[in-house]
């Protein structure tokens, strides 16, 4: 599997896991609000925490963090190893991956084959 395909698969996996995380998290929030409406005087704090930090939310959050970190590190490594890119541009790519990983990754995927980042 080529470098471009590896980066693309990790990026798409991160997007998919983020969508799954958002579904589980919104489901937990909505169930928390529904539960709070049923117990208006005093909701149980332990029950609130177990609803927000359910196993689905925790596992998808960890998967989201790992895939996001993986494609950012891969992008930084591919940029640093590229001999055709100047040092100033490498620094901008690295800062972009650190601060705005999602947007930078989309630009990286578009320019990756044209500029030779994935060779």
C-alpha positions in Angstrom: 0.0 0.0 0.0 1.4 3.4 -1.0 1.9 6.3 1.4 -0.9 8.3 -0.2 -3.4 5.4 0.3 -2.2 4.9 3.9 -2.7 8.6 4.7 -6.1 8.6 2.9 -7.3 5.5 4.8 -6.3 6.9 8.2 -7.9 10.3 7.4 -11.2 8.7 6.2 -11.2 6.4 9.3 -10.7 9.5 11.5 -13.7 11.2 9.8 -15.8 8.1 10.2 -14.9 7.6 13.9 -15.5 11.3 14.6 -19.0 10.9 13.1 -19.7 7.8 15.2 -18.4 9.7 18.3 -20.7 12.6 17.6 -23.7 10.3 17.3 -23.0 8.5 20.6 -22.2 11.8 22.4 -25.4 13.5 21.2 -27.4 10.4 22.1 -25.9 10.5 25.6 -26.7 14.2 26.0 -30.2 13.8 24.8 -30.8 10.8 27.1 -29.3 12.9 29.9 -31.8 15.7 29.2 -34.7 13.3 29.1 -33.6 11.7 32.3 -33.3 15.1 34.0 -36.8 16.0 32.9 -38.1 12.8 34.5 -36.3 13.5 37.8 -36.9 17.3 38.1 -36.2 17.8 41.8 -32.7 16.2 42.1 -31.0 14.2 39.3 -28.4 11.6 40.5 -24.8 12.9 39.7 -23.4 9.4 39.3 -26.0 8.5 36.8 -25.3 11.7 34.9 -21.6 10.9 34.7 -22.2 7.3 33.6 -24.6 8.5 30.9 -22.1 11.1 29.5 -19.1 8.8 29.8 -20.7 5.6 28.5 -18.5 2.9 27.0 -19.6 3.8 23.5 -18.6 7.4 24.0 -15.3 6.5 25.6 -14.3 3.9 23.0 -15.2 6.1 20.1 -13.4 9.0 21.7 -10.3 7.0 22.1 -10.5 5.7 18.5 -11.1 9.3 17.3 -8.0 10.5 19.2 -5.8 7.7 17.9 -6.8 8.0 14.3 -6.5 11.8 14.4 -3.1 11.6 15.9 -2.0 8.9 13.5 -2.8 10.8 10.3 -1.3 14.0 11.7 2.0 12.3 12.6 2.0 10.5 9.2 1.6 13.9 7.5 4.4 15.5 9.5 6.7 12.5 8.8 5.9 12.6 5.1 6.6 16.4 5.0 9.8 16.2 6.9 11.2 13.4 4.8 10.5 15.2 1.5 13.6 16.6 0.0 11.9 18.9 -2.5 10.2 21.1 0.0 12.0 24.1 1.5 12.5 24.3 5.3 10.2 27.2 5.7 7.4 25.4 3.9 8.1 22.3 6.0 7.6 24.4 9.1 4.3 25.8 7.8 3.1 22.3 7.1 4.1 21.1 10.6 2.4 24.0 12.2 -0.7 23.4 10.1 -0.9 19.7 11.1 -0.5 20.6 14.7 -3.0 23.5 14.9 -5.5 22.7 12.1 -5.1 19.0 11.3 -8.3 18.5 9.5 -8.0 21.4 7.1 -4.3 20.8 6.5 -4.9 17.2 5.8 -7.5 18.0 3.1 -5.0 20.4 1.5 -2.3 17.8 1.9 -4.4 15.1 0.2 -5.1 17.4 -2.7 -1.5 18.6 -3.1 0.1 15.4 -2.0 0.4 13.7 -5.4 1.1 16.9 -7.3 3.9 18.1 -5.0 5.5 14.8 -4.3 4.9 14.5 -0.6 4.0 10.9 -0.8 7.0 9.5 -2.7 
